[in-house]
Amino acid sequence: MRVVPLLTATAAILTSLTGLAGLATPATAQAKPADTPHTRPIEVRRDHPDPRVPIVVRKSGEALIDLNASAPGTDWASAGAESAVVSISVDNRYVTDLVVSGSQRLHRQLALGRLTAGVHQLRLHFAVERSAAASKSVAVDTLKVSMYAKGTPDNLVLRYAPVVYGRNIAALGSPYQNATTDTPLIAWHDPAPAATPGHTKLTYSVIWSNEDGGTNTPALMARWGRTTDIEWIYSVEVDANGDRVEGSDTYQAPDHQTLHFTGRYENDHALLQTCTSNNNMCDTVDDPMRFFLSYLPTLPAGEAREYLMDANPWTYEIMAKEMLREGKIEAPSATTPTTPEVSDQRNYLYAVIKKTTQPANAGSSWVGVSLGVRLVSGDTVYLSNHVDPTWSIQRDDPAATTVELPAGTTADDIAEVTAHRVVVGTDTGATVHVTAIKRGFLLGQNYLPQQSFLTWNGDVTLNSTTTSAVLWHR
């Protein structure tokens, strides 16, 4: 195959024939390449010819692309300089957009869909109309394409992974609004046995940088421990031969409905579109932006969904910068730790707790838990729910939450962490067993998670008589 001489990198990328050794890796998945030469950096520039790179595929299958990318001059916190967008094509077939923000190199993994054996051409295009005016170029390096052959578990996961088209609600911005707000960051799948023996149910989920509608920002921090949006988007049942069970696939539709998918497929990939302000899906597509993330990661058993954010710490930086740019952060003052509005997200303890409620919560009345923090400097207990009972943790899955603290608080300033029984509506008499704090960290000055300093295991019982207890103390 002849490669045009306008390339900034011309080395061929030889693809791997094997997938991951295990499916439980939460971070960006790494394949085992048969032979992947190092490539020189590629610069994708505004108003310049598109770099093209040949791909040699030795065996047909589903393809993933790993790369590092940065966009000098962009900043997700700055209006008008949010990001640069690279549109990726294979053999002139538009596959996915990559939204790049900041001058720091970030490792990303995307899907390319089904590729047959032979030589293909990868094309990287600077999407001027989708990119911030301040953006000039995107630097790409360590580019690698990996193949996952039919008959392997990884191929099955990738074969049915959905393609998500962007959001184009006129009231929320341009047709390219996901280049500046609520952008898809990372994705994963959850496998589970289906009701029919030998069948498997695959559920696919996405983490967005935020949601412009839905749960308000302070409640997101209290109840979910972040301001990203995490949603399952598509589910499908496959039989023992790896074929889709007709009529089994569903998606999360507006108002969080579960509807049967009746839209179009690209090979076996369902085509969906983000069509609400809180990132629910529709099964008709008409948006110019397209996101084909890698769904190869999965959650280890017993972990909160935020585990995938912890494994990709850059997601916290994007999360925080979007809040700053969109004016969702209250002005600093001496009272910010006690007001419900969200302050600088570096002021929070980010924790995951594990609990069980007996009897289980159901209905409009329920018993939840809030997390409390007391500092070495005083007796004030800062509560995760900001004294709003409905912002307490209701679910019994491992649950992330945050506790707002005075600006400048460090790990050494925290004296103890407590659990508090919270009644919503009528007291059901439920007993809550708090059994673990799985992690606890603060964000650094760069908005990235610092080392977790807080873990605890035990069994603390909260009931109508004992409504609070110390879980951890220095």
C-alpha positions in Angstrom: 0.0 0.0 0.0 1.3 3.4 -0.9 1.2 6.0 1.9 1.0 9.7 0.8 4.2 11.6 1.6 2.4 14.1 3.9 2.7 11.9 6.9 4.3 13.0 10.1 4.6 9.3 11.1 4.9 6.6 8.5 5.8 3.5 10.5 3.4 0.6 10.1 1.5 -0.6 13.1 1.3 -4.3 13.3 -1.7 -5.5 15.2 -1.9 -8.1 17.9 -3.8 -11.3 17.6 -4.5 -11.9 21.3 -6.5 -10.0 23.8 -6.3 -9.4 27.5 -5.3 -12.1 29.9 -8.1 -11.1 32.3 -11.3 -9.0 32.0 -11.2 -7.5 35.4 -8.7 -4.8 34.6 -10.4 -1.5 35.3 -7.9 0.8 33.6 -7.3 1.1 29.9 -6.9 -2.4 28.6 -3.5 -3.5 27.2 -3.3 -6.1 24.5 -0.3 -8.3 23.8 1.1 -7.2 20.4 2.7 -9.8 18.2 5.0 -7.0 16.8 4.3 -3.3 17.5 7.2 -1.0 16.5 7.6 2.3 18.3 6.3 5.2 16.2 7.4 8.8 16.0 5.0 11.4 17.3 2.2 12.5 15.0 1.0 16.1 14.9 -2.6 16.6 13.8 -2.8 20.3 12.8 -5.5 22.7 12.0 -5.7 23.4 8.2 -3.0 20.9 7.4 -3.1 17.6 5.5 -4.4 14.7 7.6 -1.8 12.2 8.9 -2.3 8.7 7.6 -0.9 5.6 9.1 -1.1 2.1 7.5 -2.4 -0.8 9.7 -1.5 -4.4 8.9 -4.2 -6.8 10.1 -3.2 -10.5 10.1 -6.5 -11.9 11.3 -9.9 -10.4 11.2 -11.6 -9.3 14.3 -12.6 -6.3 16.4 -10.0 -3.5 16.7 -9.0 -1.1 19.4 -6.6 1.8 19.2 -4.4 2.9 22.0 -2.7 6.3 21.9 -1.4 9.2 24.0 -2.8 12.6 23.1 -2.5 16.2 24.1 -3.7 19.6 22.8 -1.4 22.5 23.6 -3.3 25.7 24.3 -6.5 24.1 25.4 -8.0 23.9 28.9 -11.3 22.3 29.8 -11.8 25.1 32.4 -11.5 27.9 29.9 -14.5 29.0 27.7 -13.4 29.2 24.1 -10.3 27.0 24.7 -12.0 23.8 25.9 -10.7 21.2 23.5 -9.5 20.1 20.1 -11.3 17.3 18.3 -9.6 14.6 16.2 -11.9 12.6 13.9 -10.5 9.2 13.3 -11.3 7.2 10.1 -10.3 3.8 8.8 -10.2 3.4 5.0 -12.2 6.7 4.8 -14.9 5.3 7.1 -15.5 7.7 9.9 -15.2 5.8 13.1 -15.0 8.1 16.2 -14.2 11.5 17.5 -11.5 12.0 20.2 -12.0 15.1 22.4 -8.5 16.2 23.6 -8.0 18.8 26.3 -4.9 20.1 27.9 -1.1 20.0 27.2 -0.6 16.9 29.4 -0.4 13.6 27.5 -3.3 11.3 28.3 -3.6 7.7 27.4 -6.8 6.9 25.7 -8.3 3.7 24.2 -11.0 3.8 21.5 -12.7 1.2 19.3 -12.3 1.0 15.5 -14.9 -1.7 14.9 -14.5 -4.8 12.7 -11.5 -5.0 10.5 -10.7 -7.7 8.0 -7.3 -9.2 7.3 -5.2 -7.1 5.1 -3.8 -3.5 5.0 -5.9 -0.6 6.1 -5.3 3.1 6.4 -5.9 5.0 9.6 -6.6 8.7 9.1 -6.4 11.5 11.8 -8.3 14.7 10.9 -8.3 17.9 12.9 -12.0 18.7 13.1 -11.9 22.5 12.8 -15.7 23.0 13.2 -15.7 20.9 16.4 -12.6 22.3 18.0 -12.2 25.5 20.2 -11.0 28.5 18.3 -7.8 28.6 20.5 -6.8 25.1 19.6 -4.1 24.6 16.9 -3.0 21.0 17.0 -3.1 17.7 18.7 0.0 15.7 19.5 -0.4 11.9 19.3 2.2 9.3 20.2 2.6 5.6 21.2 -0.1 4.7 18.7 -1.0 1.0 18.6 -3.9 -0.9 17.0 -4.7 -4.3 18.6 -7.0 -7.0 17.1 -9.3 -9.3 19.1 -10.2 -12.4 17.0 -13.6 -14.1 16.8 -14.1 -16.8 19.4 -12.3 -15.0 22.2 -14.2 -13.4 25.2 -12.8 -10.0 24.4 -14.1 -10.2 20.8 -17.6 -11.0 22.1 -17.5 -7.9 24.4 -16.2 -5.6 21.6 -18.5 -7.1 18.9 -21.7 -5.9 20.5 -20.4 -2.6 22.0 -22.6 0.3 21.0 -21.6 3.4 19.1 -22.8 6.7 20.8 -23.6 9.7 18.7 -23.3 13.1 20.3 -26.0 15.3 21.7 -27.5 18.2 19.6 -30.3 19.7 21.8 -30.5 23.2 20.5 -31.1 24.8 23.9 -27.8 23.3 25.1 -25.5 24.5 22.4 -24.2 23.6 18.9 -24.4 20.2 17.2 -20.9 19.8 18.5 -21.8 20.4 22.1 -20.1 17.3 23.4 -16.8 18.9 22.5 -17.4 21.4 25.4 -19.8 19.8 27.8 -21.0 16.4 29.1 -18.4 14.7 26.9 -18.0 10.9 27.1 -14.8 10.0 28.9 -14.5 6.2 29.5 -16.7 3.1 29.2 -16.9 -0.5 30.4 -19.0 -3.6 30.3 -20.6 -5.9 32.9 -21.0 -9.6 31.9 -23.6 -11.7 33.8 -25.3 -15.1 33.2 -28.7 -14.7 31.4 -31.8 -16.7 32.5 -31.2 -19.2 29.7 -28.3 -21.6 30.6 -25.2 -20.9 28.5 -26.4 -17.4 27.6 -24.6 -14.2 28.7 -26.0 -10.7 29.3 -23.6 -7.9 28.4 -24.4 -4.5 29.8 -22.4 -1.4 28.6 -21.9 1.8 30.6 -20.4 5.2 30.0 -19.0 7.9 32.2 -19.6 11.5 31.0 -17.8 14.6 32.3 -21.1 15.9 33.8 -24.9 16.0 33.2 -26.5 19.3 32.3 -29.9 18.0 33.6 -31.0 15.5 36.1 -29.6 15.3 39.6 -28.5 18.8 40.8 -24.8 19.3 41.4 -24.7 19.4 45.3 -26.8 16.2 45.4 -24.5 14.5 43.0 -21.5 15.2 45.3 -23.4 14.0 48.4 -25.2 10.9 47.0 -22.8 9.8 44.3 -19.4 11.2 45.3 -18.7 13.0 42.0 -20.2 15.3 39.4 -19.6 13.1 36.4 -22.6 11.2 35.1 -22.4 7.4 35.1 -25.2 5.5 33.2 -25.7 2.1 31.7 -26.7 2.7 28.1 -27.2 -0.7 26.3 -27.7 -4.3 27.2 -27.8 -7.4 25.0 -28.1 -11.2 25.5 -25.9 -13.5 23.5 -26.3 -17.3 23.1 -23.7 -20.0 23.6 -22.4 -19.5 20.0 -21.9 -15.8 20.7 -24.8 -14.7 18.6 -27.3 -12.0 19.6 -30.6 -13.3 20.9 -33.1 -11.5 18.6 -35.1 -8.9 20.4 -33.1 -9.1 23.6 -31.2 -5.8 23.4 -32.4 -2.8 25.4 -31.2 0.7 26.1 -31.7 3.4 28.7 -34.2 5.8 27.2 -35.4 9.3 28.3 -36.7 9.3 31.9 -34.5 6.3 32.6 -36.9 4.0 30.8 -35.7 0.6 29.6 -36.8 0.2 26.0 -36.2 -2.5 23.4 -33.7 -1.3 20.7 -35.3 -0.9 17.3 -32.6 1.2 15.6 -29.8 0.5 13.2 -26.7 -1.6 13.6 -23.2 -1.2 12.1 -22.2 -4.8 11.8 -23.3 -5.9 15.3 -22.8 -2.5 16.9 -26.0 -0.7 18.0 -26.1 2.9 17.0 -27.4 5.2 19.8 -27.5 8.9 20.4 -27.4 11.0 23.6 -30.7 12.8 23.4 -31.4 14.3 26.8 -29.7 16.8 29.1 -29.0 13.9 31.5 -27.4 11.6 28.9 -30.1 9.1 28.3 -30.3 7.4 24.9 -32.4 7.4 21.8 -32.2 4.7 19.1 -32.3 7.1 16.2 -29.2 9.0 15.3 -28.7 12.4 13.5 -25.8 14.1 15.3 -22.5 14.8 13.5 -20.3 13.8 16.4 -19.6 10.1 17.1 -18.0 8.4 20.1 -16.8 4.8 19.8 -15.2 4.2 23.2 -13.5 1.0 24.3 -15.8 -1.1 26.5 -13.2 -3.7 27.3 -12.6 -2.7 30.9 -15.0 -4.1 33.6 -15.5 -3.7 37.3 -14.0 -6.0 39.8 -16.6 -7.7 42.0 -17.6 -5.6 45.0 -16.3 -2.3 43.7 -18.2 1.0 43.3 -18.7 2.3 39.7 -16.4 5.1 40.6 -13.5 2.6 40.6 -13.2 3.2 36.9 -12.6 6.9 37.6 -10.1 6.0 40.3 -8.3 3.9 37.7 -8.3 6.8 35.3 -7.5 9.8 37.6 -7.6 12.4 34.8 -11.4 12.1 34.9 -11.5 13.9 38.2 -9.6 16.8 36.6 -12.0 17.1 33.7 -14.9 16.8 36.1 -13.7 19.7 38.3 -12.7 21.9 35.4 -16.2 21.6 33.8 -17.7 22.7 37.1 -15.4 25.8 37.2 -16.2 26.8 33.6 -19.9 26.3 33.9 -20.1 28.5 37.1 -21.3 25.6 39.3 -18.7 26.3 42.1 -19.6 28.8 44.9 -17.3 31.7 45.7 -14.9 30.9 48.6 -15.8 32.1 52.0 -15.6 31.1 55.7 -19.0 29.5 55.5 -18.6 27.4 52.3 -18.1 24.0 54.2 -21.5 24.3 55.8 -23.5 25.6 52.8 -25.0 23.0 50.4 -23.6 24.6 47.3 -20.6 22.9 45.8 -17.3 24.6 46.6 -13.9 24.0 45.0 -13.8 20.3 44.5 -10.4 20.1 46.1 -12.1 20.8 49.4 -13.7 17.4 49.7 -12.9 14.0 51.1 -13.8 11.4 48.5 -14.8 8.1 50.2 -16.5 4.8 49.4 -18.5 3.1 52.1 -20.0 -0.4 52.3 -23.2 -1.1 54.2 -26.3 -3.3 54.4 -29.8 -2.3 55.5 -32.2 -4.7 57.2 -34.9 -4.8 56.1 -33.8 -3.4 52.7 -34.9 0.1 51.8 -38.1 0.3 49.7 -40.7 2.9 49.1 -40.7 6.6 49.9 -39.6 6.1 53.5 -36.2 4.7 54.1 -33.1 4.8 56.3 -29.8 6.0 54.9 -26.3 6.8 56.1 -24.3 10.0 55.9 -20.6 10.2 56.5 -19.1 12.7 59.0 -15.7 14.1 59.4 -14.2 15.9 62.5 -10.9 17.7 62.2 -8.2 17.8 64.8 -8.7 21.6 65.2 -12.3 21.4 66.6 -15.5 19.7 67.4 -17.5 20.5 64.2 -18.7 17.4 62.3 -18.9 18.0 58.6 -21.6 15.8 57.1 -21.8 14.3 53.6 -25.5 15.1 53.2 -25.2 18.7 54.4 -28.1 17.9 56.8 -30.5 17.2 53.9 -31.8 13.7 54.7 -32.6 12.9 51.0 -28.9 13.4 50.2 -27.9 10.5 52.4 -26.7 7.2 50.9 -29.7 4.9 50.3 -28.3 2.1 48.2 -26.4 -0.9 49.7 -24.0 -1.3 46.9 -20.5 0.0 47.6 -21.3 3.7 47.5 -19.2 6.8 46.8 -19.8 10.0 48.7 -18.0 13.2 49.5 -17.7 15.4 52.6 -17.0 19.1 52.1 -14.2 20.4 54.4 -12.6 23.8 54.9 -10.3 24.9 52.2 -6.7 23.8 52.7 -7.6 20.7 54.7 -5.0 17.9 54.4 -5.2 14.2 55.3 -3.3 15.0 58.5 -6.0 17.4 59.6 -8.7 14.7 59.8 -9.2 13.3 63.3 -12.1 10.9 62.8 -14.7 9.7 60.4 -18.2 8.8 61.6 -21.3 7.1 60.3 -24.8 8.6 60.9 -28.2 6.9 60.6 -30.6 9.2 58.7 -34.3 8.8 58.4 -36.2 9.9 55.3 -40.0 10.1 55.8 -41.2 7.7 58.5 -38.7 5.6 60.4 -39.0 2.1 59.1 -37.0 0.8 62.1 -34.3 -0.6 59.8 -30.9 -1.5 61.2 -27.8 -0.4 59.2 -24.5 -2.4 59.3 -21.6 -0.3 58.1 -18.8 -2.7 57.3 -16.1 -0.9 55.3 -14.6 2.4 54.1 -12.9 1.2 50.9 -11.0 4.3 50.1 -10.7 8.0 51.0 -8.6 10.7 49.3 -8.4 14.4 48.7 -7.7 16.0 45.3 -4.4 17.7 44.9 -3.8 21.2 43.5 -3.9 19.7 40.0 -7.4 18.2 40.7 -6.0 14.7 40.6 -6.6 12.2 43.4 -4.0 12.0 46.0 -3.0 8.7 47.6 -5.9 7.1 49.5 -5.2 7.4 53.3 -8.5 6.1 54.6 -9.5 2.4 54.8 -11.5 0.6 57.5 -13.1 -2.8 58.0 -15.4 -3.8 60.8 -19.1 -4.0 61.6 -20.8 -1.0 63.2 -24.5 -1.3 63.9 -26.7 1.8 63.6 -30.4 1.7 64.8 -33.0 3.9 66.3 -31.1 3.9 69.6 -27.5 4.1 68.3 -27.7 6.6 65.5 -24.0 7.4 65.1 -20.7 5.7 65.6 -17.0 6.3 64.9 -15.6 4.3 62.1 -12.0 5.5 61.9 -9.9 7.8 64.1 -6.3 9.0 64.0 
